[in-house]
Amino acid sequence: MLSLHQRTELTNGCRYGLTLSNNLAVDISDLPLVFTAYNENGVRLQAVTRAFFGIRPTQQQFAEITFQVGCERIKRIEVGDPGRCIVGELTRRSSEPGACLRLVDIPKSPLIDVAKEPS
């Protein structure tokens, strides 16, 4: 489960704090995710990639992402994946975009609209 729960206005940007909780029965060895910020008209402002490493079942990992855009301009964040991850005892890599993202649930955030990238 990926939850976004912090927002900090910076001088030249916006930082979000998020936590990935491993509710799976296997280790998350490497799970990169792409976060894309959009404005109120649906125009893509910026995309940043953040990877999560070494999360065992029932554990969680905190991370921050920073956009070089003011918080007031960001109206929506979409989460995607680059098509590769390592999850489980076997090294599993997928070249199919979205395959890794299917493992992630994203609850509603009180700070901003966050959702998975449309398939």
N, C-alpha and C positions, 0 to 999 in steps of 0.2 A: 504494500500500500504506500503510495506517494502522497504526502500531505504538504501543502504550502501553508505556512502559519506565521511568517514574519515578513514585514515590508519596511524598508528603511530608505528614506529619501536621501540621496547623496548630492553633492554639489553639481556633478555632471552625470548623474545616472540614478539608477534605482536598483536596490539589492533586495532579493527575496531569500528567506530561509525556508528550507524544506527538509523533510525527513522521509527516508525510505525505510519502511519496516518490512522485514522478511517474514511473511506469513506462510511461506511455502515450506515444504518438508525437506528441501534441499538447499545447499549453499548457493548464494549469489556471488560468484567469483569476479565477474566483470559485467556491468550493465550500464552502458553509455546511453544517455538520453539527450535529445535535442529540445531546447526550450525556445519557442518562437513568440515574440511579443508583437501584438497587433494593436492598431489604434481603433478609434470608434467607427471608422469607415471600412475596417477590414484590411487596411494596408499593412503589409509586413514591415515592421520597424527594424528588428534585429533578431538574430538567432544565436544562441550560445549552447555549447555542449558541456555536459557535466557527467562524469562517470562515477559509479558507485562500485566499490571493491570490497571483497571479503566479508560479506554479511551472512552470518550463520542463521539458521532458523530461530525465530523468536527474538533476534537482535535487530537493531535499527542503526541507521547512520544519518547524521545531520550534514547538510551541505548548503552552500550559498551559491546563488547565481547573480551576476550583475549585468544589467543592461546599461549601455551608454545613452540612455534615454530617460528623461524625467518620469517619475511615477505617474504624474497626472496625464501623460500622453498614452500610457499603456492601459488598454481596456480589456484585453484578453490575452491569455497565454495558452498556446497549444504545445502539447508534449508529443514528440515523435521519437523514433529510434533509427539509427543508421543501418540497421539490418544485421547486426552482429552482437552476440553476447555470449557469456559463459555462465551457465546455470546448471547446477546438479553435479553429480559425481563424475560424469563423463564430460569431456570438453565438447560442448554443443555450440556450434556456430551456425548462424542462419544467414543466408544471403537474401532472404525474402524480407523486404522492408515491412515492419509492423509485427513480425513474428515475436520479437522480444517484448514489444509493448503490450502484447496480449497477456503477459504475465503480471502486468501492473494495474492495480485499481487506483483511481484518483477520486477521493471524496470531494465534495463541494467545499470551497474555501470561502470564509467570510471576507477575505481581502480583495479577491479578484476572481473573475471567471477563468477557471483552469479546466482544460479538457484534453482528451487524446486527439491527435491529429486524425482527420477523417481517413478511412482506408481507401 
